[in-house]
């Protein structure tokens, strides 16, 4: 213990009063006043040089530039944003960074923002409305050029907070703000039509939380297509929907509930509200000795990168993630670039987890 305390004291030297001594070797960060003093100009002149004001004399500009280089001065991005009423920061607020769909979307947002000369501040709300409020307030303190958000809630508090900067929502709607999303109702319909086209008539569906608009839309599209085929074609379709979370665990748990029925009545196909659920369902099916796709067909939603890596490779409904990110960034950078919701078309990606009923 004495040896440990000595090493701590050596690392943090103390003065005669017992207080930690400040390092005399740490240089102070140069300020705009230091630059002005070194160049022999006013602080206002330095600010105009930093702002690339064309009225500054070329000779003075060169003196200021040399002083900046000599001192290693780096202007505060926040201070510059406030002075010039311009920011090079875009906030991106997502409900769950562990969800591969949002992680992939964040990657595309960052790439596109960077190409336009902007940095992205990522905020994770953990699907918690209170955390969402705190994260948004923190972002607003950075004076961002705009905010892209996949909102957890649709509360008046969040709506009022986001009245200041340009705000675009992705995946999930928020009253009073433009939405860029896949057409979730159509995505649900495509999944149902695909399974019905393979001859399946005992079908299960694992939806996300019914408190989330995305979950309701996908479920509505799926169930409406089943109802339509049942009515128009006279085919009897046995349909069971269960509710879970957007994660692997729910896919396993809800899958076990659906597949615990006797073989002659359990679903021959199950669709899920996202790929995480579908991958959890794949694990559950294997544990229960149910072969995919021979005994059970599975369709996911999103087409996350992992969907093409699991075995069997997952059939899913693809979201055009790059296009969603591209439109959202353009809407932040160019006011009026979009007006009203933009719903992009989903598509079926057929792989190895589905088969025709034998």
SEPALO-480693 format. One record per residue (C-alpha): x, y, z; residue in one letter; residue number from 1. Coordinates in nm, 3 decimals, always signed. Example, Ala and Ser with C-alpha at 12.3 -4.5 7.8 and 13.67 -1.06 7.14 Angstrom:
! residues 2
<atom <+1.230, -0.450, +0.780>, A, 1> <atom <+1.367, -0.106, +0.714>, S, 2> 
! end
This chain:
! residues 358
<atom <+0.000, +0.000, +0.000>, X, 1> <atom <+0.284, +0.242, +0.092>, X, 2> <atom <+0.448, +0.172, -0.243>, X, 3> <atom <+0.118, +0.241, -0.420>, X, 4> <atom <+0.065, +0.572, -0.237>, X, 5> <atom <+0.422, +0.680, -0.315>, X, 6> <atom <+0.362, +0.617, -0.686>, X, 7> <atom <+0.045, +0.826, -0.673>, X, 8> <atom <+0.228, +1.111, -0.497>, X, 9> <atom <+0.510, +1.096, -0.749>, X, 10> <atom <+0.258, +1.119, -1.035>, X, 11> <atom <+0.083, +1.421, -0.877>, X, 12> <atom <+0.345, +1.639, -0.701>, X, 13> <atom <+0.223, +1.857, -0.412>, X, 14> <atom <+0.337, +2.197, -0.288>, X, 15> <atom <+0.429, +2.292, +0.065>, X, 16> <atom <+0.066, +2.336, +0.165>, X, 17> <atom <-0.020, +1.983, +0.059>, X, 18> <atom <-0.216, +2.091, -0.246>, X, 19> <atom <-0.153, +1.941, -0.588>, X, 20> <atom <+0.099, +2.157, -0.767>, X, 21> <atom <+0.014, +2.286, -1.112>, X, 22> <atom <+0.248, +2.180, -1.386>, X, 23> <atom <+0.472, +2.471, -1.481>, X, 24> <atom <+0.551, +2.307, -1.810>, X, 25> <atom <+0.196, +2.300, -1.947>, X, 26> <atom <+0.166, +2.592, -2.192>, X, 27> <atom <-0.145, +2.807, -2.180>, X, 28> <atom <-0.365, +2.783, -2.487>, X, 29> <atom <-0.314, +3.099, -2.698>, X, 30> <atom <-0.612, +3.331, -2.725>, X, 31> <atom <-0.732, +3.568, -2.992>, X, 32> <atom <-0.585, +3.852, -2.782>, X, 33> <atom <-0.243, +3.685, -2.802>, X, 34> <atom <-0.273, +3.668, -3.179>, X, 35> <atom <-0.375, +4.034, -3.199>, X, 36> <atom <-0.081, +4.138, -2.975>, X, 37> <atom <+0.169, +3.932, -3.181>, X, 38> <atom <+0.041, +4.071, -3.512>, X, 39> <atom <+0.012, +4.428, -3.382>, X, 40> <atom <-0.357, +4.457, -3.470>, X, 41> <atom <-0.689, +4.473, -3.288>, X, 42> <atom <-0.893, +4.170, -3.178>, X, 43> <atom <-1.164, +4.279, -3.423>, X, 44> <atom <-0.914, +4.263, -3.710>, X, 45> <atom <-0.814, +3.908, -3.612>, X, 46> <atom <-1.184, +3.812, -3.605>, X, 47> <atom <-1.234, +3.956, -3.954>, X, 48> <atom <-0.934, +3.758, -4.081>, X, 49> <atom <-1.075, +3.438, -3.928>, X, 50> <atom <-1.410, +3.513, -4.090>, X, 51> <atom <-1.230, +3.561, -4.426>, X, 52> <atom <-1.366, +3.914, -4.454>, X, 53> <atom <-1.259, +4.055, -4.793>, X, 54> <atom <-1.218, +4.409, -4.654>, X, 55> <atom <-0.900, +4.317, -4.463>, X, 56> <atom <-0.575, +4.446, -4.619>, X, 57> <atom <-0.361, +4.169, -4.767>, X, 58> <atom <-0.054, +4.272, -4.569>, X, 59> <atom <-0.246, +4.271, -4.241>, X, 60> <atom <-0.399, +3.936, -4.330>, X, 61> <atom <-0.053, +3.788, -4.382>, X, 62> <atom <+0.067, +3.924, -4.044>, X, 63> <atom <-0.231, +3.770, -3.867>, X, 64> <atom <-0.187, +3.437, -4.047>, X, 65> <atom <+0.181, +3.427, -3.946>, X, 66> <atom <+0.092, +3.506, -3.584>, X, 67> <atom <-0.168, +3.228, -3.583>, X, 68> <atom <+0.086, +2.980, -3.720>, X, 69> <atom <+0.359, +3.096, -3.480>, X, 70> <atom <+0.138, +3.069, -3.171>, X, 71> <atom <-0.046, +2.754, -3.281>, X, 72> <atom <-0.377, +2.930, -3.225>, X, 73> <atom <-0.695, +2.730, -3.285>, X, 74> <atom <-1.020, +2.928, -3.270>, X, 75> <atom <-1.310, +2.793, -3.065>, X, 76> <atom <-1.562, +2.637, -3.301>, X, 77> <atom <-1.850, +2.722, -3.067>, X, 78> <atom <-1.737, +3.082, -3.023>, X, 79> <atom <-1.690, +3.119, -3.400>, X, 80> <atom <-2.036, +2.972, -3.458>, X, 81> <atom <-2.196, +3.219, -3.222>, X, 82> <atom <-2.011, +3.516, -3.373>, X, 83> <atom <-2.078, +3.425, -3.733>, X, 84> <atom <-2.422, +3.270, -3.674>, X, 85> <atom <-2.291, +2.967, -3.858>, X, 86> <atom <-2.201, +2.621, -3.733>, X, 87> <atom <-2.018, +2.325, -3.880>, X, 88> <atom <-2.189, +2.078, -3.644>, X, 89> <atom <-2.490, +1.855, -3.713>, X, 90> <atom <-2.653, +1.670, -3.427>, X, 91> <atom <-2.781, +1.316, -3.478>, X, 92> <atom <-3.013, +1.180, -3.209>, X, 93> <atom <-3.094, +0.808, -3.214>, X, 94> <atom <-3.286, +0.581, -2.975>, X, 95> <atom <-3.038, +0.292, -2.958>, X, 96> <atom <-2.681, +0.284, -3.087>, X, 97> <atom <-2.669, -0.096, -3.034>, X, 98> <atom <-2.944, -0.137, -3.294>, X, 99> <atom <-2.751, -0.219, -3.615>, X, 100> <atom <-2.997, -0.024, -3.830>, X, 101> <atom <-2.929, +0.301, -3.645>, X, 102> <atom <-2.555, +0.231, -3.634>, X, 103> <atom <-2.557, +0.187, -4.013>, X, 104> <atom <-2.765, +0.501, -4.056>, X, 105> <atom <-2.522, +0.693, -3.834>, X, 106> <atom <-2.234, +0.579, -4.053>, X, 107> <atom <-2.400, +0.715, -4.368>, X, 108> <atom <-2.501, +1.040, -4.195>, X, 109> <atom <-2.141, +1.096, -4.081>, X, 110> <atom <-1.991, +1.019, -4.424>, X, 111> <atom <-2.228, +1.255, -4.605>, X, 112> <atom <-2.195, +1.533, -4.347>, X, 113> <atom <-1.817, +1.508, -4.353>, X, 114> <atom <-1.814, +1.535, -4.733>, X, 115> <atom <-2.007, +1.862, -4.696>, X, 116> <atom <-1.759, +1.996, -4.438>, X, 117> <atom <-1.961, +1.923, -4.124>, X, 118> <atom <-1.892, +1.721, -3.810>, X, 119> <atom <-2.159, +1.500, -3.650>, X, 120> <atom <-2.234, +1.489, -3.278>, X, 121> <atom <-2.408, +1.162, -3.197>, X, 122> <atom <-2.653, +1.142, -2.906>, X, 123> <atom <-2.801, +0.813, -2.784>, X, 124> <atom <-3.133, +0.837, -2.595>, X, 125> <atom <-3.166, +0.471, -2.492>, X, 126> <atom <-3.534, +0.484, -2.592>, X, 127> <atom <-3.592, +0.708, -2.288>, X, 128> <atom <-3.795, +1.031, -2.333>, X, 129> <atom <-3.618, +1.201, -2.039>, X, 130> <atom <-3.276, +1.113, -2.178>, X, 131> <atom <-3.393, +1.238, -2.517>, X, 132> <atom <-3.482, +1.578, -2.368>, X, 133> <atom <-3.143, +1.604, -2.193>, X, 134> <atom <-2.949, +1.506, -2.506>, X, 135> <atom <-3.134, +1.756, -2.722>, X, 136> <atom <-3.073, +2.037, -2.471>, X, 137> <atom <-2.703, +1.948, -2.467>, X, 138> <atom <-2.686, +1.954, -2.848>, X, 139> <atom <-2.863, +2.289, -2.865>, X, 140> <atom <-2.593, +2.429, -2.637>, X, 141> <atom <-2.344, +2.359, -2.919>, X, 142> <atom <-2.544, +2.578, -3.161>, X, 143> <atom <-2.568, +2.311, -3.433>, X, 144> <atom <-2.644, +2.389, -3.796>, X, 145> <atom <-2.925, +2.136, -3.769>, X, 146> <atom <-3.043, +1.817, -3.603>, X, 147> <atom <-3.140, +1.483, -3.749>, X, 148> <atom <-3.344, +1.277, -3.504>, X, 149> <atom <-3.517, +0.942, -3.476>, X, 150> <atom <-3.746, +1.049, -3.193>, X, 151> <atom <-3.844, +0.832, -2.897>, X, 152> <atom <-4.148, +1.044, -2.813>, X, 153> <atom <-4.380, +1.282, -2.990>, X, 154> <atom <-4.420, +1.518, -2.695>, X, 155> <atom <-4.480, +1.893, -2.703>, X, 156> <atom <-4.163, +1.938, -2.496>, X, 157> <atom <-3.944, +1.782, -2.765>, X, 158> <atom <-4.133, +1.963, -3.039>, X, 159> <atom <-4.074, +2.301, -2.873>, X, 160> <atom <-3.706, +2.228, -2.804>, X, 161> <atom <-3.652, +2.161, -3.173>, X, 162> <atom <-3.815, +2.481, -3.298>, X, 163> <atom <-3.477, +2.657, -3.319>, X, 164> <atom <-3.241, +2.478, -3.557>, X, 165> <atom <-3.334, +2.301, -3.878>, X, 166> <atom <-3.466, +1.961, -3.769>, X, 167> <atom <-3.540, +1.655, -3.980>, X, 168> <atom <-3.675, +1.328, -3.844>, X, 169> <atom <-3.577, +0.986, -3.978>, X, 170> <atom <-3.752, +0.652, -3.933>, X, 171> <atom <-4.004, +0.793, -3.684>, X, 172> <atom <-4.235, +1.096, -3.719>, X, 173> <atom <-4.244, +1.406, -3.497>, X, 174> <atom <-4.525, +1.660, -3.524>, X, 175> <atom <-4.422, +1.977, -3.701>, X, 176> <atom <-4.105, +1.840, -3.863>, X, 177> <atom <-4.024, +1.682, -4.198>, X, 178> <atom <-3.988, +1.304, -4.203>, X, 179> <atom <-3.757, +1.090, -4.417>, X, 180> <atom <-3.834, +0.721, -4.388>, X, 181> <atom <-3.900, +0.398, -4.566>, X, 182> <atom <-4.268, +0.332, -4.635>, X, 183> <atom <-4.323, +0.103, -4.336>, X, 184> <atom <-4.679, +0.010, -4.424>, X, 185> <atom <-4.568, -0.098, -4.770>, X, 186> <atom <-4.276, -0.289, -4.617>, X, 187> <atom <-4.513, -0.487, -4.397>, X, 188> <atom <-4.737, -0.554, -4.696>, X, 189> <atom <-4.443, -0.678, -4.904>, X, 190> <atom <-4.338, -0.923, -4.632>, X, 191> <atom <-4.688, -1.070, -4.609>, X, 192> <atom <-4.735, -1.086, -4.987>, X, 193> <atom <-4.400, -1.262, -5.025>, X, 194> <atom <-4.484, -1.533, -4.769>, X, 195> <atom <-4.835, -1.580, -4.907>, X, 196> <atom <-4.684, -1.614, -5.253>, X, 197> <atom <-4.475, -1.904, -5.125>, X, 198> <atom <-4.793, -2.080, -5.022>, X, 199> <atom <-4.779, -2.021, -4.647>, X, 200> <atom <-5.116, -2.013, -4.475>, X, 201> <atom <-5.013, -2.050, -4.110>, X, 202> <atom <-4.823, -1.729, -4.045>, X, 203> <atom <-4.686, -1.562, -3.734>, X, 204> <atom <-4.563, -1.206, -3.686>, X, 205> <atom <-4.336, -1.058, -3.418>, X, 206> <atom <-4.399, -0.686, -3.399>, X, 207> <atom <-4.209, -0.419, -3.207>, X, 208> <atom <-4.352, -0.216, -2.918>, X, 209> <atom <-4.700, -0.097, -3.007>, X, 210> <atom <-4.611, +0.239, -2.854>, X, 211> <atom <-4.383, +0.298, -3.154>, X, 212> <atom <-4.544, +0.427, -3.473>, X, 213> <atom <-4.301, +0.228, -3.689>, X, 214> <atom <-4.418, -0.096, -3.524>, X, 215> <atom <-4.783, -0.014, -3.581>, X, 216> <atom <-4.726, +0.076, -3.945>, X, 217> <atom <-4.539, -0.246, -4.028>, X, 218> <atom <-4.796, -0.457, -3.846>, X, 219> <atom <-5.081, -0.277, -4.023>, X, 220> <atom <-4.931, -0.335, -4.367>, X, 221> <atom <-4.870, -0.702, -4.288>, X, 222> <atom <-5.213, -0.777, -4.139>, X, 223> <atom <-5.402, -0.578, -4.404>, X, 224> <atom <-5.240, -0.782, -4.682>, X, 225> <atom <-5.334, -1.107, -4.511>, X, 226> <atom <-5.692, -0.984, -4.468>, X, 227> <atom <-5.707, -0.879, -4.833>, X, 228> <atom <-5.587, -1.215, -4.963>, X, 229> <atom <-5.820, -1.401, -4.728>, X, 230> <atom <-6.118, -1.198, -4.849>, X, 231> <atom <-6.044, -1.173, -5.220>, X, 232> <atom <-5.901, -1.522, -5.275>, X, 233> <atom <-6.112, -1.708, -5.022>, X, 234> <atom <-5.797, -1.864, -4.872>, X, 235> <atom <-5.808, -1.937, -4.503>, X, 236> <atom <-5.499, -1.785, -4.341>, X, 237> <atom <-5.424, -1.851, -3.976>, X, 238> <atom <-5.246, -1.542, -3.847>, X, 239> <atom <-5.099, -1.478, -3.501>, X, 240> <atom <-4.914, -1.162, -3.395>, X, 241> <atom <-4.712, -1.120, -3.075>, X, 242> <atom <-4.544, -0.808, -2.937>, X, 243> <atom <-4.178, -0.775, -2.845>, X, 244> <atom <-3.891, -0.529, -2.836>, X, 245> <atom <-3.661, -0.446, -3.128>, X, 246> <atom <-3.386, -0.683, -3.011>, X, 247> <atom <-3.246, -1.035, -3.041>, X, 248> <atom <-3.387, -1.149, -2.706>, X, 249> <atom <-3.744, -1.069, -2.809>, X, 250> <atom <-3.693, -1.266, -3.130>, X, 251> <atom <-3.596, -1.571, -2.924>, X, 252> <atom <-3.867, -1.533, -2.660>, X, 253> <atom <-4.156, -1.449, -2.892>, X, 254> <atom <-4.037, -1.710, -3.141>, X, 255> <atom <-4.048, -1.978, -2.871>, X, 256> <atom <-4.403, -1.873, -2.785>, X, 257> <atom <-4.516, -1.904, -3.148>, X, 258> <atom <-4.331, -2.230, -3.214>, X, 259> <atom <-4.434, -2.415, -2.897>, X, 260> <atom <-4.763, -2.526, -3.057>, X, 261> <atom <-4.788, -2.876, -3.209>, X, 262> <atom <-4.622, -2.916, -3.549>, X, 263> <atom <-4.954, -2.944, -3.733>, X, 264> <atom <-5.080, -2.604, -3.610>, X, 265> <atom <-4.769, -2.394, -3.549>, X, 266> <atom <-4.671, -2.133, -3.811>, X, 267> <atom <-4.485, -2.245, -4.120>, X, 268> <atom <-4.362, -1.886, -4.163>, X, 269> <atom <-4.286, -1.597, -3.929>, X, 270> <atom <-4.209, -1.237, -4.021>, X, 271> <atom <-4.051, -0.991, -3.780>, X, 272> <atom <-4.048, -0.614, -3.735>, X, 273> <atom <-3.669, -0.596, -3.769>, X, 274> <atom <-3.367, -0.812, -3.846>, X, 275> <atom <-3.253, -0.835, -3.484>, X, 276> <atom <-3.576, -1.015, -3.396>, X, 277> <atom <-3.538, -1.240, -3.700>, X, 278> <atom <-3.182, -1.338, -3.600>, X, 279> <atom <-3.302, -1.416, -3.247>, X, 280> <atom <-3.576, -1.627, -3.405>, X, 281> <atom <-3.316, -1.817, -3.609>, X, 282> <atom <-3.136, -1.903, -3.285>, X, 283> <atom <-3.462, -2.011, -3.119>, X, 284> <atom <-3.556, -2.231, -3.416>, X, 285> <atom <-3.220, -2.407, -3.408>, X, 286> <atom <-3.245, -2.466, -3.033>, X, 287> <atom <-3.592, -2.619, -3.080>, X, 288> <atom <-3.479, -2.845, -3.366>, X, 289> <atom <-3.694, -2.660, -3.622>, X, 290> <atom <-3.513, -2.640, -3.955>, X, 291> <atom <-3.502, -2.312, -4.147>, X, 292> <atom <-3.626, -2.292, -4.419>, X, 293> <atom <-3.742, -2.659, -4.445>, X, 294> <atom <-3.981, -2.640, -4.148>, X, 295> <atom <-4.005, -2.264, -4.104>, X, 296> <atom <-3.956, -1.961, -4.329>, X, 297> <atom <-3.835, -1.637, -4.169>, X, 298> <atom <-3.848, -1.282, -4.306>, X, 299> <atom <-3.682, -0.987, -4.130>, X, 300> <atom <-3.698, -0.611, -4.187>, X, 301> <atom <-3.416, -0.353, -4.243>, X, 302> <atom <-3.142, -0.556, -4.421>, X, 303> <atom <-2.869, -0.477, -4.169>, X, 304> <atom <-2.517, -0.597, -4.266>, X, 305> <atom <-2.549, -0.901, -4.036>, X, 306> <atom <-2.852, -1.027, -4.232>, X, 307> <atom <-2.627, -1.154, -4.512>, X, 308> <atom <-2.375, -1.311, -4.271>, X, 309> <atom <-2.591, -1.533, -4.048>, X, 310> <atom <-2.670, -1.887, -4.158>, X, 311> <atom <-2.902, -1.940, -4.324>, X, 312> <atom <-2.868, -1.594, -4.477>, X, 313> <atom <-3.173, -1.388, -4.394>, X, 314> <atom <-3.449, -1.297, -4.635>, X, 315> <atom <-3.558, -0.947, -4.539>, X, 316> <atom <-3.723, -0.621, -4.636>, X, 317> <atom <-3.455, -0.367, -4.729>, X, 318> <atom <-3.458, -0.007, -4.615>, X, 319> <atom <-3.268, +0.232, -4.848>, X, 320> <atom <-3.041, +0.357, -4.567>, X, 321> <atom <-2.804, +0.561, -4.786>, X, 322> <atom <-3.091, +0.743, -4.954>, X, 323> <atom <-3.256, +0.820, -4.618>, X, 324> <atom <-2.928, +0.969, -4.491>, X, 325> <atom <-2.868, +1.163, -4.813>, X, 326> <atom <-3.210, +1.328, -4.813>, X, 327> <atom <-3.191, +1.404, -4.439>, X, 328> <atom <-2.851, +1.574, -4.467>, X, 329> <atom <-2.961, +1.774, -4.771>, X, 330> <atom <-3.273, +1.886, -4.584>, X, 331> <atom <-3.058, +2.010, -4.293>, X, 332> <atom <-2.814, +2.199, -4.514>, X, 333> <atom <-3.065, +2.343, -4.759>, X, 334> <atom <-3.375, +2.494, -4.601>, X, 335> <atom <-3.689, +2.396, -4.786>, X, 336> <atom <-3.516, +2.103, -4.958>, X, 337> <atom <-3.806, +1.880, -4.857>, X, 338> <atom <-4.164, +1.961, -4.775>, X, 339> <atom <-4.373, +1.708, -4.589>, X, 340> <atom <-4.293, +1.341, -4.535>, X, 341> <atom <-4.078, +1.153, -4.784>, X, 342> <atom <-4.148, +0.780, -4.783>, X, 343> <atom <-3.899, +0.574, -4.980>, X, 344> <atom <-3.992, +0.237, -5.133>, X, 345> <atom <-3.880, -0.082, -4.956>, X, 346> <atom <-3.781, -0.399, -5.142>, X, 347> <atom <-3.766, -0.773, -5.078>, X, 348> <atom <-3.416, -0.922, -5.052>, X, 349> <atom <-3.455, -1.296, -5.100>, X, 350> <atom <-3.189, -1.516, -4.942>, X, 351> <atom <-3.184, -1.858, -4.776>, X, 352> <atom <-3.424, -1.833, -4.479>, X, 353> <atom <-3.741, -1.878, -4.683>, X, 354> <atom <-3.881, -2.155, -4.902>, X, 355> <atom <-4.204, -2.257, -5.070>, X, 356> <atom <-4.438, -2.472, -4.861>, X, 357> <atom <-4.366, -2.836, -4.944>, X, 358> 
! end
